[in-house]
Amino acid sequence: MTAEWRGAFAGALGAVVAVVIVAVSTGHANALDFVAALVLAPCASVATLAAGRRLGGKRFGLAAAYVYAILPLLGIAYSLAVYRHTFEHDALPQLVGLEAPSRLAIGVLLVTALATLPRSILCGAGAIAAVVAVVVWGTHPLADVRGGLHETGWSIAFIEWIVVAGVIGAATRSARLAAALAGWLVFAVLHAAHGGYGAHAEFWRSLAPVTPAIALTISSLALLAPRLRSAAKTVQAADVR
């Protein structure tokens, strides 16, 4: 087994362990949803790895898979103490597929598309998704989300910076893949914001279809580092799809 395969296995195993921990700690899973979540976890990890590899190379792909596995911990760390219980018990089960696993399945399909479809098609689809979201839901619901984050998260500016900087990092490797990633995030965030921030983590729950994309965005912060650029350019030149 090569180092890359061992790394992929570790990332997938980490995602499965995260599902088990959330299931045990929250008790929010019935048998069928638990099995579905266990199946989706390695699928999401491998799909995130494949999309990351296409964007930034083998090591970046593995890093993205690891970030996906620890997303629950990152969400808990971002939440203020007064909101942590709500996030853990209301948001996490859906984000890892223990509730409404079809939503996470959509996320797996989206990141798989990012790993396989032609870049021009992905870019166009992302742009269309963003435009549709702005036209249908507008941006005014974001004010309610900002208010909710002010009360429940330790920094509004930080999470906004992560999204913007992550997309910029992805753009340093492929502008078209970054446009696709940004478009899907805009669509998901505006859709979630349209339903309100909610007293039971409704906003966070609605982000389940883009959890792999969020992991990829967070990982893309590393692509801003100048020392990684030469290797990434080689990957980009070799990928002509």
WOZIZI-V712814 format. One record per residue. N is the residue number from 0. RES is the residue in three letters. SS is DSSP state (H for helix, E for strand, C for the rest). PSI is psi as a letter, one per 40 degrees, with the letter a starting at -180 (none if undefined). Layout:
# WOZIZI-V712814
[[N:RES:SS:PSI] [N:RES:SS:PSI]]
This chain:
# WOZIZI-V712814
[[0:MET:C:h] [1:THR:C:i] [2:ALA:H:d] [3:GLU:H:d] [4:TRP:H:d] [5:ARG:H:d] [6:GLY:H:d] [7:ALA:H:d] [8:PHE:H:d] [9:ALA:H:d] [10:GLY:H:d] [11:ALA:H:d] [12:LEU:H:d] [13:GLY:H:d] [14:ALA:H:d] [15:VAL:H:d] [16:VAL:H:d] [17:ALA:H:d] [18:VAL:H:d] [19:VAL:H:d] [20:ILE:H:d] [21:VAL:H:d] [22:ALA:H:d] [23:VAL:H:d] [24:SER:H:d] [25:THR:H:d] [26:GLY:C:f] [27:HIS:C:e] [28:ALA:C:h] [29:ASN:C:i] [30:ALA:H:d] [31:LEU:H:d] [32:ASP:H:d] [33:PHE:H:d] [34:VAL:H:d] [35:ALA:H:d] [36:ALA:H:d] [37:LEU:H:d] [38:VAL:H:d] [39:LEU:H:d] [40:ALA:H:d] [41:PRO:H:d] [42:CYS:H:d] [43:ALA:H:d] [44:SER:H:d] [45:VAL:H:d] [46:ALA:H:d] [47:THR:H:d] [48:LEU:H:d] [49:ALA:H:d] [50:ALA:H:d] [51:GLY:H:d] [52:ARG:H:d] [53:ARG:H:d] [54:LEU:H:d] [55:GLY:H:e] [56:GLY:C:i] [57:LYS:H:d] [58:ARG:H:d] [59:PHE:H:d] [60:GLY:H:d] [61:LEU:H:d] [62:ALA:H:d] [63:ALA:H:d] [64:ALA:H:d] [65:TYR:H:d] [66:VAL:H:d] [67:TYR:H:d] [68:ALA:H:d] [69:ILE:H:e] [70:LEU:H:d] [71:PRO:H:d] [72:LEU:H:d] [73:LEU:H:d] [74:GLY:H:d] [75:ILE:H:d] [76:ALA:H:d] [77:TYR:H:d] [78:SER:E:i] [79:LEU:C:i] [80:ALA:H:d] [81:VAL:H:e] [82:TYR:H:e] [83:ARG:H:d] [84:HIS:H:d] [85:THR:H:d] [86:PHE:H:d] [87:GLU:H:d] [88:HIS:H:d] [89:ASP:H:d] [90:ALA:H:d] [91:LEU:H:d] [92:PRO:H:d] [93:GLN:H:d] [94:LEU:H:d] [95:VAL:C:e] [96:GLY:C:e] [97:LEU:C:d] [98:GLU:C:i] [99:ALA:C:f] [100:PRO:H:e] [101:SER:H:d] [102:ARG:H:d] [103:LEU:H:d] [104:ALA:H:d] [105:ILE:H:d] [106:GLY:H:d] [107:VAL:H:d] [108:LEU:H:d] [109:LEU:H:d] [110:VAL:H:d] [111:THR:H:d] [112:ALA:H:d] [113:LEU:H:d] [114:ALA:H:e] [115:THR:H:d] [116:LEU:C:i] [117:PRO:C:i] [118:ARG:H:d] [119:SER:H:d] [120:ILE:H:d] [121:LEU:H:d] [122:CYS:H:d] [123:GLY:H:d] [124:ALA:H:d] [125:GLY:H:d] [126:ALA:H:d] [127:ILE:H:d] [128:ALA:H:d] [129:ALA:H:d] [130:VAL:H:d] [131:VAL:H:d] [132:ALA:H:d] [133:VAL:H:d] [134:VAL:H:d] [135:VAL:H:d] [136:TRP:H:d] [137:GLY:C:a] [138:THR:C:e] [139:HIS:C:d] [140:PRO:C:e] [141:LEU:H:d] [142:ALA:H:d] [143:ASP:H:d] [144:VAL:H:d] [145:ARG:H:d] [146:GLY:H:d] [147:GLY:H:d] [148:LEU:H:d] [149:HIS:H:d] [150:GLU:H:e] [151:THR:H:e] [152:GLY:E:i] [153:TRP:C:e] [154:SER:C:h] [155:ILE:H:d] [156:ALA:H:d] [157:PHE:H:d] [158:ILE:H:d] [159:GLU:H:d] [160:TRP:H:d] [161:ILE:H:d] [162:VAL:H:d] [163:VAL:H:d] [164:ALA:H:d] [165:GLY:H:d] [166:VAL:H:d] [167:ILE:H:d] [168:GLY:H:d] [169:ALA:H:d] [170:ALA:H:d] [171:THR:C:e] [172:ARG:C:d] [173:SER:C:h] [174:ALA:H:d] [175:ARG:H:d] [176:LEU:H:d] [177:ALA:H:d] [178:ALA:H:d] [179:ALA:H:d] [180:LEU:H:d] [181:ALA:H:d] [182:GLY:H:d] [183:TRP:H:d] [184:LEU:H:d] [185:VAL:H:d] [186:PHE:H:d] [187:ALA:H:d] [188:VAL:H:d] [189:LEU:H:d] [190:HIS:H:d] [191:ALA:H:d] [192:ALA:H:d] [193:HIS:H:d] [194:GLY:C:e] [195:GLY:C:i] [196:TYR:C:d] [197:GLY:C:i] [198:ALA:C:e] [199:HIS:C:f] [200:ALA:C:f] [201:GLU:H:d] [202:PHE:H:d] [203:TRP:H:d] [204:ARG:H:d] [205:SER:H:e] [206:LEU:H:e] [207:ALA:H:d] [208:PRO:H:e] [209:VAL:H:e] [210:THR:H:d] [211:PRO:H:d] [212:ALA:H:d] [213:ILE:H:d] [214:ALA:H:d] [215:LEU:H:d] [216:THR:H:d] [217:ILE:H:d] [218:SER:H:d] [219:SER:H:e] [220:LEU:H:d] [221:ALA:H:d] [222:LEU:H:e] [223:LEU:H:e] [224:ALA:C:h] [225:PRO:H:d] [226:ARG:H:e] [227:LEU:H:e] [228:ARG:H:d] [229:SER:H:d] [230:ALA:H:d] [231:ALA:H:d] [232:LYS:H:d] [233:THR:H:d] [234:VAL:H:d] [235:GLN:H:d] [236:ALA:H:d] [237:ALA:H:d] [238:ASP:C:h] [239:VAL:C:e] [240:ARG:C:none]]
